[in-house]
Amino acid sequence: MEKQMENGGSQHPPEGAAADWTIPQNWAHYSVEDHATWDELFARQSRLLPGRVSEAFLKGMDVLHLSRPGIPDFEELSERLMKATGWQVVAVPGLVPDDVFFDHLANRRFVSGNFIRRRDQLDYLQEPDVFHDVFGHVPLLADPVFADYMQAYGRGGLRSLEHGALHRLSRLYWYTVEFGLVREDGGIRIYGAGIVSSHGESIFALDDPSPNRIMFDLKRVMRTKYRIDDFQQNYFVLHSFDELLRQTLETDFAPLYAELDPLPDIEIGELVEGDDIITRGTQAYAAARA
């Protein structure tokens, strides 16, 4: 899991990074064990996801040839992605400042860490690595609608900094891009990268009776706190990616931020009046972990 947002404003890039914080991927420097770790993670998730993940994600994997063995070369990956939707993948040295992150998204550049987790970290890693970033995020960037949403989100993020509303946008990112669910073919499918790249949460998000599953509402999501250290207690379900893009493009966020400012935050796992509840969770998992 990650906390990409709320990472501060402009800072100086670290030594060896360009002004926009990008660095070379250095694909040739990956070890045999690095590639083997990717292959193990890829094989495990690929077996699990059919029937659970959005069809757009599976199509993106095919378009980008992600089934090839080893960690993808960003240059080759970007060539295929550019042909599909005009996006590219660039390497960065870990989390980047918010304005840098938003600017990359606004210009159809997806930032990715270039390191991969150790073998003893297969099931949990707090800082996003190349598997989370590329396997989890990039396939949906080959979908034209979701690709447009991510660019619109980047532009909206830059504007949110002017209104002191970063926490609102970070919640939207968290509950869509990272931990979103979507209705598809009469069922619910996962699409958020934090779920897609996690073996445990890929099962928990759909099958466990513990979490609440609630239909997506923009204002509700932007008021809702989230946790970064464990499975989610609330998941929000889209009708479609088109709905998400439409709401993002049609909403005037400045007055929306002003409307939300006096309202209290909604706590993690809390249900409120007006929720369109699909599954009222038991919250047993969270209670056991408390």
PEJO-V732078 format. One record per residue. N is the residue number from 1. RES is the residue in one letter. PHI is phi as a letter, one per 40 degrees, with the letter a starting at -180 (* if undefined). OMEGA is omega in degrees with one decimal (999 if undefined). Layout:
N|RES|PHI|OMEGA  N|RES|PHI|OMEGA
This chain:
1|M|*|-176.4  2|E|a|169.6  3|K|b|-176.4  4|Q|c|-178.3  5|M|c|-179.3  6|E|f|-177.6  7|N|b|176.1  8|G|g|179.4  9|G|c|-176.0  10|S|c|174.0  11|Q|b|175.7  12|H|c|178.0  13|P|c|179.7  14|P|c|-179.7  15|E|d|179.9  16|G|g|179.3  17|A|c|176.6  18|A|c|-178.4  19|A|c|178.3  20|D|c|176.6  21|W|g|178.8  22|T|c|178.3  23|I|b|174.1  24|P|c|175.7  25|Q|c|-176.3  26|N|f|-177.1  27|W|d|-177.2  28|A|c|-177.0  29|H|c|176.5  30|Y|c|-179.7  31|S|c|175.0  32|V|d|179.3  33|E|c|177.2  34|D|d|-179.8  35|H|c|178.9  36|A|c|177.2  37|T|c|176.0  38|W|d|-176.6  39|D|c|178.4  40|E|c|178.3  41|L|c|-178.3  42|F|c|-178.3  43|A|c|-178.5  44|R|c|-178.9  45|Q|c|-178.8  46|S|c|177.4  47|R|c|-173.3  48|L|c|-165.4  49|L|c|-179.6  50|P|d|-176.2  51|G|g|179.2  52|R|b|-173.0  53|V|b|177.9  54|S|d|177.9  55|E|c|179.0  56|A|c|178.3  57|F|c|-179.7  58|L|c|177.2  59|K|c|178.4  60|G|c|177.0  61|M|d|179.5  62|D|c|-178.9  63|V|d|-175.0  64|L|c|178.2  65|H|f|-176.2  66|L|c|179.9  67|S|c|176.5  68|R|c|-178.2  69|P|c|173.4  70|G|g|178.9  71|I|c|-179.2  72|P|c|171.9  73|D|c|-174.9  74|F|d|-179.3  75|E|c|178.8  76|E|c|179.0  77|L|c|-178.7  78|S|c|177.8  79|E|c|179.9  80|R|c|-179.0  81|L|c|177.8  82|M|c|179.2  83|K|c|-176.8  84|A|c|-172.3  85|T|a|178.5  86|G|g|178.0  87|W|c|171.8  88|Q|a|179.5  89|V|b|180.0  90|V|b|-179.2  91|A|c|175.8  92|V|b|-177.2  93|P|c|-178.3  94|G|g|-179.7  95|L|c|-178.0  96|V|b|177.7  97|P|d|-174.0  98|D|d|-177.2  99|D|c|177.4  100|V|c|179.4  101|F|d|-179.0  102|F|c|-179.1  103|D|c|177.0  104|H|c|179.6  105|L|c|-178.3  106|A|c|179.5  107|N|b|175.3  108|R|f|171.6  109|R|b|178.6  110|F|c|-176.9  111|V|c|-178.4  112|S|b|168.9  113|G|c|-179.1  114|N|b|177.7  115|F|b|176.1  116|I|b|-176.2  117|R|c|174.5  118|R|c|-178.6  119|R|c|179.4  120|D|c|179.3  121|Q|b|-174.3  122|L|d|-172.8  123|D|c|-179.4  124|Y|a|176.1  125|L|a|-175.5  126|Q|c|179.4  127|E|c|-175.9  128|P|c|177.5  129|D|b|-175.3  130|V|c|178.6  131|F|c|176.9  132|H|d|-172.8  133|D|c|-175.4  134|V|c|180.0  135|F|c|-175.7  136|G|c|-171.3  137|H|b|-163.8  138|V|c|-179.8  139|P|d|-179.8  140|L|c|176.3  141|L|c|173.7  142|A|c|175.7  143|D|c|-174.1  144|P|d|-177.4  145|V|c|-179.7  146|F|c|176.6  147|A|c|177.9  148|D|c|177.9  149|Y|c|-178.1  150|M|c|176.3  151|Q|c|178.3  152|A|c|178.7  153|Y|c|178.5  154|G|c|178.3  155|R|c|177.6  156|G|c|178.0  157|G|c|177.6  158|L|c|178.5  159|R|c|-178.7  160|S|c|179.0  161|L|c|179.3  162|E|c|-175.5  163|H|b|-178.6  164|G|g|-173.3  165|A|b|-177.9  166|L|d|-177.4  167|H|c|177.4  168|R|c|-179.2  169|L|c|179.2  170|S|c|178.1  171|R|c|177.0  172|L|c|178.6  173|Y|c|-175.5  174|W|c|-174.0  175|Y|c|172.8  176|T|b|-173.2  177|V|c|-177.5  178|E|c|-171.1  179|F|b|-178.1  180|G|c|171.2  181|L|b|-178.4  182|V|a|173.4  183|R|c|-178.1  184|E|a|176.8  185|D|f|176.5  186|G|g|179.3  187|G|b|177.3  188|I|b|-179.4  189|R|b|175.8  190|I|c|172.2  191|Y|a|-178.7  192|G|c|-173.9  193|A|c|179.3  194|G|c|176.0  195|I|c|-174.6  196|V|d|-176.8  197|S|c|-178.7  198|S|b|-179.8  199|H|c|-176.9  200|G|c|-176.1  201|E|c|174.7  202|S|c|176.7  203|I|c|-176.0  204|F|d|-172.9  205|A|c|-177.5  206|L|b|-167.5  207|D|b|-172.6  208|D|c|178.4  209|P|c|-172.5  210|S|c|-172.9  211|P|c|169.2  212|N|c|173.2  213|R|b|-168.0  214|I|b|176.2  215|M|c|-175.4  216|F|c|171.9  217|D|b|-171.4  218|L|d|-177.7  219|K|c|-179.6  220|R|c|-179.8  221|V|c|-175.7  222|M|c|175.5  223|R|c|-168.0  224|T|c|175.9  225|K|c|177.2  226|Y|a|178.1  227|R|b|-176.5  228|I|b|-169.8  229|D|b|-177.8  230|D|a|176.6  231|F|c|-178.4  232|Q|c|176.5  233|Q|c|172.0  234|N|b|168.9  235|Y|b|-179.8  236|F|b|-170.8  237|V|b|176.6  238|L|c|166.5  239|H|c|-178.6  240|S|a|173.9  241|F|c|177.3  242|D|d|178.5  243|E|c|-178.8  244|L|c|178.9  245|L|c|-178.4  246|R|c|-179.6  247|Q|c|-179.6  248|T|c|-177.4  249|L|c|-174.7  250|E|c|-175.9  251|T|c|170.7  252|D|c|-168.9  253|F|c|-178.3  254|A|d|176.7  255|P|c|176.9  256|L|c|177.0  257|Y|d|179.6  258|A|c|178.3  259|E|c|-176.0  260|L|c|-173.7  261|D|d|-177.6  262|P|c|-176.1  263|L|c|179.5  264|P|c|172.6  265|D|c|175.3  266|I|c|-174.6  267|E|c|177.5  268|I|d|177.6  269|G|g|-176.3  270|E|c|169.8  271|L|b|-177.2  272|V|b|178.1  273|E|d|-179.1  274|G|g|178.4  275|D|c|172.1  276|D|c|-169.3  277|I|c|174.0  278|I|c|178.1  279|T|b|173.5  280|R|c|-173.6  281|G|c|176.7  282|T|c|-175.6  283|Q|g|-179.1  284|A|c|-179.2  285|Y|c|-178.8  286|A|c|-180.0  287|A|c|-179.8  288|A|c|-177.8  289|R|c|-175.1  290|A|c|999
